[in-house]
């Protein structure tokens, strides 16, 4: 959500005539206040199920956030460096603005694993900013790239999951 908030400064996404920038800003403010409240007031959390938050240091929270950074940066880099191999071009500002929104939509429990929702979001958010090779529509190029990304992402997660189970 933080990356989606930052991305809105680079490019104002429009989804079928609606600009979600205000909603993203509101959600980011709520998320940030909740996180800061959790970190700042964790010593006062009394319910037993919140006990791990009481005993964890603030540095641990920020380390956990930093460890998630590659997960957000990798798709941005993939969709910036791969399209030129196919004669296409997507601007970095468009990717920075839209990719976090696509990942956010994929995280919502709409469909299993975000399949379908991610592809629609990817195509709808980026179709106006893609320079596709002649004879290929931006929509078909984006859909293909999104499906390939989804396959690679699931394959990578399955491989890592298998490795983790075998080594545990």
Kinemage of the C-alpha trace (Angstrom):
@kinemage 1
@onewidth
@group {chain A} dominant
@subgroup {mainchain}
@vectorlist {calphas} color= white
{ca unk a 1} P 0.000 0.000 0.000
{ca unk a 2} L 2.895 2.336 0.738
{ca unk a 3} L 4.324 1.703 -2.728
{ca unk a 4} L 0.918 2.360 -4.285
{ca unk a 5} L 0.739 5.627 -2.348
{ca unk a 6} L 4.212 6.665 -3.516
{ca unk a 7} L 3.429 5.537 -7.067
{ca unk a 8} L 0.452 7.902 -7.228
{ca unk a 9} L 2.894 10.804 -7.151
{ca unk a 10} L 4.462 9.558 -10.402
{ca unk a 11} L 1.292 8.727 -12.287
{ca unk a 12} L -2.370 9.211 -11.470
{ca unk a 13} L -4.034 5.915 -12.415
{ca unk a 14} L -7.509 5.940 -13.933
{ca unk a 15} L -9.700 2.832 -13.807
{ca unk a 16} L -12.667 3.199 -16.142
{ca unk a 17} L -12.938 6.932 -15.437
{ca unk a 18} L -12.344 6.633 -11.667
{ca unk a 19} L -9.176 7.976 -10.039
{ca unk a 20} L -8.405 5.847 -6.966
{ca unk a 21} L -5.698 8.220 -5.706
{ca unk a 22} L -7.889 9.611 -2.900
{ca unk a 23} L -8.863 6.133 -1.698
{ca unk a 24} L -5.240 4.968 -1.821
{ca unk a 25} L -4.162 8.002 0.210
{ca unk a 26} L -6.866 7.373 2.813
{ca unk a 27} L -5.967 3.676 3.103
{ca unk a 28} L -2.268 4.559 3.395
{ca unk a 29} L -2.972 7.039 6.213
{ca unk a 30} L -5.053 4.418 8.067
{ca unk a 31} L -2.377 1.745 7.518
{ca unk a 32} L 0.421 4.045 8.694
{ca unk a 33} L -1.464 5.186 11.782
{ca unk a 34} L -2.282 1.568 12.686
{ca unk a 35} L 1.332 0.507 12.220
{ca unk a 36} L 2.703 3.431 14.230
{ca unk a 37} L 0.077 2.831 16.907
{ca unk a 38} L 0.984 -0.837 17.086
{ca unk a 39} L 4.690 -0.072 17.345
{ca unk a 40} L 4.286 2.888 19.702
{ca unk a 41} L 1.695 1.459 22.066
{ca unk a 42} L 2.597 -2.224 21.922
{ca unk a 43} L 3.571 -2.259 25.620
{ca unk a 44} L -0.047 -1.487 26.546
{ca unk a 45} L -1.643 -4.319 24.540
{ca unk a 46} L -3.230 -6.649 27.090
{ca unk a 47} L -5.069 -9.468 25.264
{ca unk a 48} L -3.113 -12.703 25.214
{ca unk a 49} L -3.252 -13.060 21.434
{ca unk a 50} L -1.394 -9.721 21.130
{ca unk a 51} L 1.397 -10.794 23.520
{ca unk a 52} L 3.968 -11.301 20.720
{ca unk a 53} L 3.550 -7.639 19.751
{ca unk a 54} L 4.246 -6.554 23.350
{ca unk a 55} L 7.551 -8.375 23.561
{ca unk a 56} L 8.856 -7.569 20.072
{ca unk a 57} L 11.195 -4.631 19.557
{ca unk a 58} L 10.410 -1.800 17.147
{ca unk a 59} L 13.557 -2.718 15.198
{ca unk a 60} L 12.048 -6.155 14.524
{ca unk a 61} L 8.945 -4.544 12.968
{ca unk a 62} L 11.059 -2.388 10.655
{ca unk a 63} L 13.324 -5.329 9.773
{ca unk a 64} L 10.256 -7.362 8.827
{ca unk a 65} L 9.058 -4.503 6.612
{ca unk a 66} L 12.480 -4.183 4.971
{ca unk a 67} L 12.589 -7.924 4.275
{ca unk a 68} L 9.414 -7.544 2.174
{ca unk a 69} L 11.035 -4.897 -0.024
{ca unk a 70} L 12.384 -7.351 -2.644
{ca unk a 71} L 8.878 -8.784 -3.061
{ca unk a 72} L 7.636 -5.365 -4.143
{ca unk a 73} L 10.675 -4.333 -6.172
{ca unk a 74} L 11.098 -7.548 -8.199
{ca unk a 75} L 7.861 -7.216 -10.242
{ca unk a 76} L 8.681 -3.580 -10.994
{ca unk a 77} L 12.096 -4.533 -12.340
{ca unk a 78} L 10.737 -7.520 -14.268
{ca unk a 79} L 8.105 -5.451 -16.063
{ca unk a 80} L 10.634 -2.740 -16.854
{ca unk a 81} L 13.421 -4.916 -18.280
{ca unk a 82} L 11.475 -7.724 -20.007
{ca unk a 83} L 9.220 -5.770 -22.458
{ca unk a 84} L 12.125 -4.354 -24.527
{ca unk a 85} L 13.092 -7.953 -25.371
{ca unk a 86} L 9.737 -8.183 -27.184
{ca unk a 87} L 9.951 -4.767 -28.827
{ca unk a 88} L 7.638 -3.125 -26.289
{ca unk a 89} L 8.188 -0.259 -23.885
{ca unk a 90} L 6.583 0.559 -20.547
{ca unk a 91} L 7.737 3.661 -18.700
{ca unk a 92} L 9.220 3.226 -15.247
{ca unk a 93} L 6.884 5.852 -13.782
{ca unk a 94} L 3.848 3.930 -15.045
{ca unk a 95} L 5.175 0.699 -13.550
{ca unk a 96} L 6.027 2.398 -10.243
{ca unk a 97} L 2.524 3.833 -10.063
{ca unk a 98} L 0.512 0.839 -11.248
{ca unk a 99} L 2.369 -2.300 -10.167
{ca unk a 100} L 1.748 -1.761 -6.435
{ca unk a 101} L -1.954 -1.326 -7.208
{ca unk a 102} L -1.959 -4.544 -9.220
{ca unk a 103} L -0.259 -6.380 -6.342
{ca unk a 104} L -2.713 -4.845 -3.875
{ca unk a 105} L -5.687 -5.964 -5.978
{ca unk a 106} L -4.100 -9.418 -6.242
{ca unk a 107} L -3.866 -9.600 -2.449
{ca unk a 108} L -7.593 -9.023 -2.007
{ca unk a 109} L -9.497 -12.289 -1.569
{ca unk a 110} L -11.583 -11.874 -4.724
{ca unk a 111} L -10.331 -14.904 -6.653
{ca unk a 112} L -7.935 -17.743 -5.741
{ca unk a 113} L -4.455 -16.251 -5.755
{ca unk a 114} L -5.744 -13.118 -7.441
{ca unk a 115} L -5.910 -14.974 -10.748
{ca unk a 116} L -7.970 -12.950 -13.191
{ca unk a 117} L -8.212 -9.906 -10.945
{ca unk a 118} L -4.483 -9.267 -11.344
{ca unk a 119} L -4.675 -9.621 -15.127
{ca unk a 120} L -7.641 -7.252 -15.438
{ca unk a 121} L -5.989 -4.682 -13.159
{ca unk a 122} L -2.691 -4.973 -15.028
{ca unk a 123} L -4.299 -4.445 -18.421
{ca unk a 124} L -6.708 -1.686 -17.331
{ca unk a 125} L -4.095 0.338 -15.466
{ca unk a 126} L -1.281 0.152 -18.014
{ca unk a 127} L -2.889 -0.158 -21.451
{ca unk a 128} L -2.691 3.569 -22.262
{ca unk a 129} L 1.005 3.847 -21.441
{ca unk a 130} L 2.408 0.878 -23.362
{ca unk a 131} L 4.206 1.136 -26.665
{ca unk a 132} L 3.658 -2.262 -28.261
{ca unk a 133} L 5.300 -3.621 -31.422
{ca unk a 134} L 3.333 -3.251 -34.638
{ca unk a 135} L 0.553 -5.790 -35.049
{ca unk a 136} L 0.203 -6.398 -31.310
{ca unk a 137} L -2.347 -4.550 -29.216
{ca unk a 138} L -1.188 -3.205 -25.849
{ca unk a 139} L -3.979 -5.161 -24.154
{ca unk a 140} L -2.888 -8.532 -25.572
{ca unk a 141} L 0.758 -7.808 -24.783
{ca unk a 142} L -0.063 -6.848 -21.186
{ca unk a 143} L -2.336 -9.847 -20.705
{ca unk a 144} L 0.369 -12.195 -21.992
{ca unk a 145} L 3.017 -10.601 -19.780
{ca unk a 146} L 0.728 -10.786 -16.761
{ca unk a 147} L -0.073 -14.464 -17.319
{ca unk a 148} L 3.606 -15.321 -17.750
{ca unk a 149} L 4.427 -13.358 -14.599
{ca unk a 150} L 1.701 -15.196 -12.671
{ca unk a 151} L 3.023 -18.585 -13.822
{ca unk a 152} L 6.623 -17.690 -12.922
{ca unk a 153} L 5.524 -16.274 -9.578
{ca unk a 154} L 3.548 -19.417 -8.643
{ca unk a 155} L 6.356 -21.676 -9.860
{ca unk a 156} L 8.917 -19.734 -7.789
{ca unk a 157} L 6.698 -19.890 -4.691
{ca unk a 158} L 6.115 -23.630 -5.152
{ca unk a 159} L 9.828 -24.263 -5.591
{ca unk a 160} L 10.701 -22.252 -2.485
{ca unk a 161} L 7.881 -23.869 -0.514
{ca unk a 162} L 9.069 -27.343 -1.466
{ca unk a 163} L 12.617 -26.460 -0.505
{ca unk a 164} L 11.420 -25.016 2.828
{ca unk a 165} L 9.386 -28.109 3.670
{ca unk a 166} L 12.244 -30.472 2.841
{ca unk a 167} L 14.717 -28.461 4.918
{ca unk a 168} L 12.503 -28.008 7.970
